[in-house]
Amino acid sequence: MKRKKGERKMGLYLLKLRLLFSVILLLIISFISVLPLEAAFEERPFPRVWGQGGAFLTMEGDLHCLHYNPAGLFRVSESQLVINHGQLFQLEDLAWDAVILGGSRFAGSYQRFGFALYQEEIYVLGTGFSLRNHFAAGLGIHCQTLQIPNFLSLNQWAIKLGFLGFIGSKYQWGLTYYFPVSPVEEIIREVWSAGIGWEPGKQWRILLDVIGERGEKVSYRMGGEVRLAEIIVLRCGFESSPPRYTLGWGIETGAGEIDYAYLSHPVLPGSHLYSLTIRW
């Protein structure tokens, strides 16, 4: 009899723990869901990018340009594959995964966030091309979905236009405009962004991006990276809204790259992000 009572108490205790965890998880999802759809992805938390505070508008020759400024794809020549994974807020059920594949100035990607009862996905195709010696443009087509079984299903298409320019060999500027093209409830807002970059040498660079979102205050991201050796890169950065710092590192070789980044958060625990890049 005592054993059965003990088992019942243990069962009730475990049930309470599950209910508490479910409530916390639902609160986080609710907090995320009231924002534009992309906010759930922590503004696309690629470690290569967020190691330097999310500032990436003036970069070129990197597959991550597909999401930040597609004009930078004009210098992507060799075939590349990037595999990303992130544990948002250090919660197992809030895993984020992404794959980017590209080459010859074209790229495509797939992102996934959520679990069985809540799924968000982003599909992107894009290309960049040179218009003049010191100027490039790019186009990205985005399809974003939100699925809550038996409750909500949303799909929306958006376009990102990107422009990239070079002033001499040390300075770069970038502009983007991101806007929805399908008539659906507002889960994507119009966003413009402008960035400048300074690269005095091959060993380090400093970047600053300014982002303006319709209905929101203008925010900024700044960061940079320094190369300590031929294959080791250290990164750090800061974002104004929400206020948080980022740290990261990378190990680069001719065949690929391994990247890590840590994103702090003003309320929730920080997030750990990882990626593997393969080139051929």
N, C-alpha and C positions, 0 to 999 in steps of 0.2 A: 504493500500500500504506500509506504513512504517513498519507494522507488518511483511509483507512478506519479505521486505528487511532485517529486523532484523533476521528473521528465516534463510534466506539464509546465512547471515554473520556467524551466530552461526553454521550452517551446515558446512560451509567452515572451520571454526575454529576447529571443532571437527574432520573433515577430515584431517587437517594438523597435529593435535595431534596424530591421529592414524597412519599416515604415518611416523611421527617422531619416534613413539614407535616401529613400524615395522622395521625401518632402524636400530635403536639401537639394537633390538633383533637379527636381521640378522648379524650385526657386531659381536655380542657376539658369535653367533653360528659359524660364519666363523672363529673367533679366536680359538674356541674350536675344530672345525672340522679339522684344519690343523695339529693338534696333533694326537698321537696315539688314538685309539678309547677309551681306558680307561680314558684318560685325561678329557673327558667330565663329568665323574662321580667324578671329583676331587679326583682321586685315591681311589674310593670306600669310600665315606665320612660317614662311620659308626661312630656315636658319641662315642661309647664305646672305639673305637680305636683312633680317632682323638682328643679326649680330652687330650691325652698324646702325641701329636705331630705326630701321625701315626706310632709310633714305636710299633711293635707287634710281631716280628718274634720269640721271645723266650717265648711267652705265651702258655699255654696249658689248656685243660679242658674248652675251651670257643668256642662257635659256630663261632665266627668271625675268628678263625684260618682257617676256610675253605678258606677264601680269602687271607690270609697273609702267613700262614705256615700250610698246612694241616696235618703235623705231630702232631700238638698239639691236633688234634681230638681224639688221642688215649686215652685221659682221659675224654672224654665226655661220660658219662654213662646214666644219666637220660635224659628223653625227654625234649626238650626245643623248644620254638618258640620265635623268635625275629622279631619285627615289627619296621621298620625304616622309618623316613620321614625327608626330608631336603628341605629348601628353598634356593637354590643356589643364591648367590649375592643379596638376598632379593627381587628377582623378582618372581611374582606369576606364570608366565609361565615357569619358570625354576625349576619345582618341581622334586625332586628325591625320589623314594620310593623303598624299598627293604624288602623282607621277607626271613628269614632263619629258616629252620626246621631241627631238627636232634636229635640223640640219639644213644647209643650203638656204638660209634666210627664212625658213618656215619652222613653226613649232605648234604643238598641241599638248593639252594637259587635262588631267582629271583630278578633282579633289573630292574627298568624302569626309564628313563630320557627323558624329552621332552614334546612335545604337538602334536596337530593334524598334523602339517606339518613337523615335525622332531621327530623321535623316535629312541632311542637307548635302547637295552635290553641286559642283561647278564644272562645266565643260568649256574649254577655251581653244580657239584656233586663231593663229595670227601670223603676220609676216611683216618684215621691214625691208625698206629699199632706199638706196642712196639717190638723192635728186641732184646734188652737186658734190663737189669735193668736201665741203664743210657743212653739209646739211643732209638730213635723212628724215623719212616719215614712215609711219607704220600703222597697221590696222589690226585690231583684235575683236573677235566676235565671241560673246559670252552667253552661255545658257545656264541659268541657275534654277535649282529646284528645291522645294521644301515639302517634306512628306511627314504628316502625323497621322498614322492609320486610323480610319473611321472618324477623323475630325477635320483635317486640313490637307489640301494638296495645291501647291502653287508652282507655276513655271513662269519665268520671265527671261526675255532676251535683252541684251544690251550690247553696245558698241563702244570701244575705246579707240580714240584717235591719238596718235603720238607723234611728237616732233623732237628732233635732236640736232643740236648744232655744236660746232667746235670753234673756239677762238684761240688760234695758235695751237700749241701742243700741250698746254697746261690747263686750259679752262674749257668747260663744257656747260651747256644749258639744255634743259628739257622742258617740254610742255605736254600735257595730256588733257583730254576731255572725255569723260565717261558718262554715258546717258542711256536710259532704257528706250527700247523701240517697240515693245509689245504692251498693249493696253490691258493692264492687270492691276490689282491692288498694289499700292506703293510698297514694294520690298526693296527696291533699288532707287537710290536718289542720284541726281546729277552731281558729278564731282569734277572740279577742275584742279589741276596741280601744276606747280612750276618748281623747277629745281636748278641749282647751280653746283658745279663740281670743280675742285681744284686738285690737280695732280702734278705737284712740282717735280716728281721723279717716280721711278718704278717701285720705290720702296714704301710709299705711303700716299694716301689720298684723304680729302675731307669733303663731305657732301652735306647739302642743306636742301630739304624739300619743304614747300609750303602747300597745304591742302585746303581747299575750300569746298564744303559740301552744302548743298541747298538746305536752308533751314537750320544750319549749324554754324558755330563760330569757326573762324579760320584757325588751323592748327599747324604745327611744324614738326619736322623730324630732322635730326642732325646726327651725324656719326662719321666714322671713318675706319680705316684699317691701316696697319703697318706690317710690313714683311720683315721678320726677324732673320730669316734664312731663306734659302732657295725654295723651301717647301712649306714653311710655317708662316701663317698669317694670324695676327691678333686683331680683334674688332671690338668696338664699343660704341654706344650711341644713347640717344635720349629722344623720347616722344612727349609732346606737350599735353595731348588729350587722348586717352587718360595719361596723367603724368607718370612716367615709368622709365627706368633705365634698362639697357640691354648689354649683354656681354657675349662674346663668341670667339671661336677660333676655327681655323681651317688648315688642313694638310693637303697640299696640292702637288700633283705630279703630272707628267705628260699624259698618263693613261686615265687619270681621274682625280677625284677630290672627295675628302670627308669633311663635313662641316657640323658644328655644334653651336647652339645659341641658347641663352637663358633670358627670358622676358619676365621682369617683375610686374606686379599689378598693385594698384593702390588699395585694394580690398581683399582680393582672393590670393591664394598662393601663386607663386611664379610658375611659368611653364618651361619645360625642357623640350628642345627641338633638335632633330638629327636629320642628316641627309647624306646620300652617297651619289656621286656623279661619276658616270662611266663615259669615256670618249673613245671613238674608233674611226 
